[in-house]
Amino acid sequence: MKLYTSPGSCSSASHIALLEAGADFELVKLNLKTDRMLPDGRHLNDINPKGYVPVLELDDGSLLTENVAILQYIADQYPESKLAPPNGTLERTRLQEWLGYINSEVHKTFGAFFNPALPDDMRTFYTQRLDIRLAYIDSRLESNDYLMGDQFTVADGYLFIVTGWSDFLGYDLSPQKNILAWRERVGKRETVKEVKATRPPE
């Protein structure tokens, strides 16, 4: 397998998942701030017409896109990793619930702050929106080590990467004490340390 990623972006969640699963894969790093060219001379759009990462290339050449889909695919290929509950169970649906919430309510709201032309009134709007979304997560982590209880899952990897953008974007996470404690816990995992140390190509 090959994972096309831009270190620090949401695609790093898929990188964490592959490492947690003990998968045999090649990491292909892109710098999305430059020309988005692949090391083999192709453009990112050649493998994903949507124009973004992650992209997971399977051994047969098939390509998967969208973080939520890739994360679940990785978990399903390596069930012994327990990165996701078994398909067909209520717990698996709970995981999908978390992934959907992180993707649509947290990731997308954080994404608004990447716009340098974001007006002040809209920044206030998105800050308040994010406050509400993260307060919900904070309350769920009050008595749990991870989002799904005592088991690290792909949802934790995804949320860790997204909430890690807070300092860079000027969002104050300090009111969310349980999220901060959870981030410290997740950040100690060797896989997470390895991904955090990955740098984009020059």
C-alpha positions as CSV (number, residue, x, y, z in Angstrom):
1,M,0.0,0.0,0.0
2,K,0.9,3.6,-0.5
3,L,-0.4,6.5,1.6
4,Y,-0.3,9.9,-0.1
5,T,-0.2,12.4,2.7
6,S,0.8,15.9,3.6
7,P,2.3,15.8,7.1
8,G,0.3,17.8,9.6
9,S,-2.9,17.6,7.5
10,C,-5.9,15.4,8.3
11,S,-4.2,12.7,6.3
12,S,-1.8,12.2,9.2
13,A,-4.7,10.4,10.9
14,S,-4.5,7.7,8.3
15,H,-0.7,7.5,8.8
16,I,-1.3,6.9,12.5
17,A,-3.8,4.2,11.7
18,L,-1.4,2.4,9.4
19,L,1.3,2.4,12.0
20,E,-1.1,1.3,14.8
21,A,-2.2,-1.6,12.5
22,G,1.4,-2.7,11.9
23,A,0.7,-2.4,8.1
24,D,3.4,-2.7,5.4
25,F,3.1,0.6,3.5
26,E,5.0,3.3,1.7
27,L,4.6,6.9,2.7
28,V,4.4,9.4,-0.2
29,K,4.7,12.9,1.2
30,L,3.4,16.0,-0.6
31,N,3.7,19.7,0.2
32,L,0.3,21.1,-0.4
33,K,1.6,24.7,-0.1
34,T,3.7,24.3,-3.3
35,D,2.9,22.6,-6.6
36,R,1.3,19.4,-5.3
37,M,3.5,17.3,-7.6
38,L,4.2,13.7,-6.7
39,P,7.7,12.3,-6.6
40,D,7.1,10.4,-9.8
41,G,6.2,13.5,-11.8
42,R,2.4,13.2,-11.6
43,H,0.1,15.8,-10.1
44,L,-2.0,15.1,-7.1
45,N,-5.1,15.6,-9.3
46,D,-3.9,12.6,-11.4
47,I,-4.6,10.2,-8.5
48,N,-7.4,12.2,-6.8
49,P,-9.4,14.6,-9.0
50,K,-10.8,16.1,-5.8
51,G,-7.3,17.6,-5.3
52,Y,-6.6,16.7,-1.7
53,V,-5.2,14.0,0.6
54,P,-5.3,11.4,2.0
55,V,-5.2,8.9,-0.9
56,L,-4.6,5.3,-0.1
57,E,-3.3,3.2,-3.1
58,L,-3.9,-0.5,-2.6
59,D,-1.6,-3.3,-3.8
60,D,-3.9,-3.9,-6.9
61,G,-3.7,-0.2,-7.9
62,S,-7.1,0.7,-6.6
63,L,-7.3,4.2,-5.0
64,L,-9.3,5.1,-1.9
65,T,-10.0,8.7,-0.8
66,E,-11.7,10.4,2.1
67,N,-10.3,10.1,5.6
68,V,-13.3,8.5,7.2
69,A,-13.4,5.8,4.5
70,I,-9.7,5.1,4.6
71,L,-9.6,4.9,8.4
72,Q,-12.3,2.3,8.5
73,Y,-10.7,0.4,5.7
74,I,-7.4,0.2,7.5
75,A,-9.2,-0.9,10.7
76,D,-11.1,-3.6,8.9
77,Q,-8.0,-5.0,7.2
78,Y,-6.2,-5.4,10.6
79,P,-9.0,-6.4,13.0
80,E,-6.4,-7.6,15.5
81,S,-5.4,-3.9,16.0
82,K,-8.9,-3.2,17.5
83,L,-8.9,0.2,15.8
84,A,-12.6,-0.3,15.1
85,P,-15.3,-2.5,16.6
86,P,-16.5,-5.3,14.4
87,N,-18.9,-4.5,11.5
88,G,-22.5,-4.9,12.2
89,T,-22.3,-4.1,15.9
90,L,-23.8,-1.1,17.7
91,E,-20.3,-0.1,18.8
92,R,-19.2,0.1,15.2
93,T,-22.1,2.4,14.5
94,R,-20.9,4.5,17.5
95,L,-17.5,4.7,15.9
96,Q,-19.1,5.9,12.6
97,E,-21.0,8.4,14.7
98,W,-17.8,9.8,16.1
99,L,-16.1,9.9,12.8
100,G,-19.0,11.7,11.2
101,Y,-19.0,14.3,14.1
102,I,-15.3,14.9,13.9
103,N,-15.4,15.2,10.1
104,S,-18.4,17.5,9.7
105,E,-18.5,19.4,12.9
106,V,-14.9,19.7,14.2
107,H,-12.6,19.3,11.1
108,K,-14.8,21.5,8.9
109,T,-15.2,24.2,11.6
110,F,-11.4,24.3,12.2
111,G,-11.0,24.5,8.5
112,A,-12.6,27.9,8.3
113,F,-9.7,29.4,10.3
114,F,-7.3,28.5,7.5
115,N,-8.8,31.3,5.4
116,P,-6.6,34.3,5.9
117,A,-9.4,36.6,4.7
118,L,-11.9,35.3,7.3
119,P,-13.7,38.4,8.6
120,D,-13.7,39.1,12.4
121,D,-17.4,38.5,12.7
122,M,-17.1,35.1,11.0
123,R,-14.1,34.2,13.2
124,T,-16.2,34.9,16.2
125,F,-19.0,32.8,14.8
126,Y,-16.8,29.8,14.1
127,T,-15.0,30.1,17.4
128,Q,-18.3,29.9,19.2
129,R,-19.4,27.0,17.1
130,L,-16.1,25.2,17.8
131,D,-16.5,25.9,21.6
132,I,-19.9,24.1,21.5
133,R,-18.6,21.1,19.5
134,L,-15.5,20.6,21.6
135,A,-17.4,21.1,24.9
136,Y,-19.5,18.1,23.9
137,I,-16.4,16.0,23.3
138,D,-14.8,17.3,26.5
139,S,-17.8,16.0,28.5
140,R,-17.6,12.6,26.9
141,L,-13.9,12.3,27.8
142,E,-14.5,13.1,31.5
143,S,-14.7,9.4,32.4
144,N,-13.2,7.8,29.4
145,D,-9.5,7.4,28.4
146,Y,-10.5,7.5,24.7
147,L,-13.6,8.4,22.7
148,M,-14.9,4.9,22.7
149,G,-14.0,4.1,26.3
150,D,-10.7,2.4,27.2
151,Q,-9.8,1.4,23.6
152,F,-7.8,3.7,21.2
153,T,-9.6,3.8,17.8
154,V,-9.2,5.5,14.5
155,A,-11.5,8.2,15.8
156,D,-8.9,9.2,18.4
157,G,-6.2,9.5,15.8
158,Y,-8.4,11.7,13.6
159,L,-9.4,14.0,16.5
160,F,-5.8,14.3,17.7
161,I,-4.6,15.6,14.4
162,V,-7.5,18.1,14.0
163,T,-7.3,19.5,17.6
164,G,-3.6,19.8,17.1
165,W,-4.2,22.7,14.7
166,S,-5.5,24.8,17.6
167,D,-2.2,26.6,18.4
168,F,-1.4,27.2,14.8
169,L,-4.8,28.7,14.2
170,G,-5.0,30.7,17.4
171,Y,-7.8,28.7,19.0
172,D,-7.6,28.4,22.8
173,L,-8.1,24.8,23.9
174,S,-7.4,25.5,27.6
175,P,-11.0,25.5,28.7
176,Q,-11.3,21.9,27.5
177,K,-9.4,20.2,30.4
178,N,-10.5,16.7,29.5
179,I,-9.4,17.1,25.9
180,L,-6.1,18.4,27.0
181,A,-5.5,15.4,29.2
182,W,-6.6,13.1,26.4
183,R,-4.2,14.8,24.0
184,E,-1.4,14.3,26.4
185,R,-2.4,10.6,26.7
186,V,-2.7,10.1,22.9
187,G,0.5,12.1,22.3
188,K,2.6,9.5,24.3
189,R,1.8,6.7,21.8
190,E,4.8,5.8,19.8
191,T,2.9,5.8,16.6
192,V,1.7,9.4,17.2
193,K,5.2,10.5,18.1
194,E,6.5,9.0,14.8
195,V,3.8,10.8,12.8
196,K,4.4,14.1,14.5
197,A,8.1,13.9,13.7
198,T,7.3,13.5,9.9
199,R,8.1,16.6,7.9
200,P,6.7,17.6,4.5
201,P,9.1,17.6,1.5
202,E,10.9,20.9,0.8
